[in-house]
Amino acid sequence: MFLSVFDIFKVGVGPSSSHTMGPMVAGARFLAALRGSPFRAAGLRARLHGSLAFTGKGHATDRATILGLAGFAPDTYDAEAAEAALAANRETKVLTPPGLGALAFDPERDLIFDYGPPLPLHANGMVIEALDAQGDVVLQETYYSIGGGFVRTAAELSAVDDKALSGAGPVPFPFRTAGEMLAMARESGLSIAQMKRRNERVFRKDAEIDTGLARIWAVMDDCLTRGLTTDGILPGGLQVKRRAKAIHESLLAERGMNLAPPHTINDWVSAYAMAVNEENAAGGQVVTAPTNGAAGVVPAVIRYWLDHVPGASGARVGEFLLTAAAVGGLIKTNASISGAECGCQAEVGSAAAMAAAGIAAVLGGSPEQIENAAEIALEHHLGMTCDPVKGLVQVPCIERNGLGAIKAISAASLSLRGDGTHFVPLDAAIETMRQTGRDMDHRYKETSLGGLAVNVPNC
C-alpha cells in the first residue's frame, strides 16, 4: 500500500475538504473529460446527493461546484478571482472554463440539491452532466468525495478495493496495517519516518520531498499565524466570534508572571488549533490534515512542540509529518477519514492519532511507542459524531480541534512513559472505528440532522 504524504497533506481552501475541495476537484476532472470528448457542449448541470446536499450550503459546496466548473482548483485557489467569477456567473448565468468557451449554467436551475437517498457508494456523491444546445446530455459522470479532498468516480470506487492507493509500482515498505509497519521497522532497523521517506523516494527525489514537506508546514504555520492575528465574526449566519486572537493575546500578557497554573498550556494548544479552524471556517487557505474539518490538530501540536518543548528543532518537522502521514494512510486505507462516512471520529480522531504519532516520533519514541500513541489518541475519539450546527464547520468543530490536539499530546506523553507494549493494537482501534462508523445513524454523519445541529439554535 502506498499513500503519499502529499496526498494526506494537501494545500487547499476551507471550509471542508470533502464538501468544498472535493466538489471543486470533481468539477476540474469533469472539465478535463469534456475537453477530450468528441461532443460539443452548450451547458452544464450538477446534482448533489447525500451529505453534499444536506450540508452543502453550510460547507460552501454550491460555491465550490460552480468554481470547479469554472476552472478553479484548490491548490491554486485565488480568492479575488473566485469572487469575480461567481459574480459574473450570477449576472450572466454562464461559465467560461479554459478551452471550452461559454457554457450555460444557472445556479438556480442547474445546481440541484437532491435530498433523497444518497448515491450507493458513499455519502458524498454528485453527478455532473454536459448538455448540448437542445438540452440533451452528451457527457455524464458520477463523482464521490471520499474525504480529505480525495475524489473518485463511481467506476474507480467500484473497481479498486484500495480507495487510498495513490501510486503505481512497488515500494520497499508496503505496510498496509500497523502490525506490518512495526514488523518492517523491527526487521529493517528503520524508524517509521525513514520507511515512509524510502517509499516516497520511489516517486520523488529527496530534494522534492524536502521542498514539499517545507511547503506543507509553511502553509500550516501561515494559516495558524493568520488565525492568531485576526478577529471578527465568521461567515455563515451563526454569528460565531473568532476567539483565538483574544486567547493568544491574554496568554502572551500572562507570560513571565509566574502566576499562571500549569494547565494553561492547554489554552496555548487550543488557541493554536482554533486559529487554524477559524481560518478554515472563513474559507482561508489550509492544509488537509487529514481533512479541513480537522486541519488544526496537527499544526497545533507541531507549534506546541516548537514553541514550548526544550530542544525542539524546525529541521525535524519533516520527520513529524512523515510519521503522521504513515498513520493517516493506515486509517484511510482500513477505515475512513470522512465525517460523512464515519462521523468526527474519522476526522478529529484520525488527526489526533496522526499528531500523537508525529510528536512521539520527534520526542524520541520507538516505533512501538509511536504506534501506542496513535492508538491511545484514536481509541478515545471512538464514537464521536459529526453534527455541525447549520452545516457550518464552526460549532462544535473549532473547539473540537483544540481538544483533539490536547488529547494527541497526552496520548504521546502516556506512550513515552511506557515501553510500547499495550493491550489494544492500533489496528484494532482502526477496525473498531470503521465498524462504529458503519453502524452509526446517518443523522450523526455530517447531515446536520441530529445531535448539536438540532439541539441548539441555528441563528
Secondary structure, DSSP 8 states (H G I E B T S, - for coil): ----HHHHS-EEESS-IIIIIHHHHHHHHHHHHHHT-SS---EEEEEEEEHHHHSTTTTTHHHHHHHHHHT--GGG--HHHHHHHHHHHHHHSEE--TTT--EE--HHHHEEE--SS--TT-SEEEEEEEE-TTS-EEEEEEEEEEETTEEEEHHHHHH-S-TT----S--S----SHHHHHHHHHHH---HHHHHHHHHTTTS-HHHHHHHHHHHHHHHHHHHHHHHT--SB-SSSS--B--HHHHHHHHHHHTTSS-S-GGGHHHHHHHHHHHHHHHHHTT-EEE-SS-STTTTHHHHHHHHHHHHSTT--GGGHHHHHHHHHHHHHHHHHHS---HHHH-GGGTHHHHHHHHHHHHHHHTT--HHHHHHHHHHHHHTTTT--B--GGG-S-TTHHHHHHHHHHHHHHHHHHHHTS-S--SS-HHHHHHHHHHHHHHS-GGGBSSSSSTHHHHS---
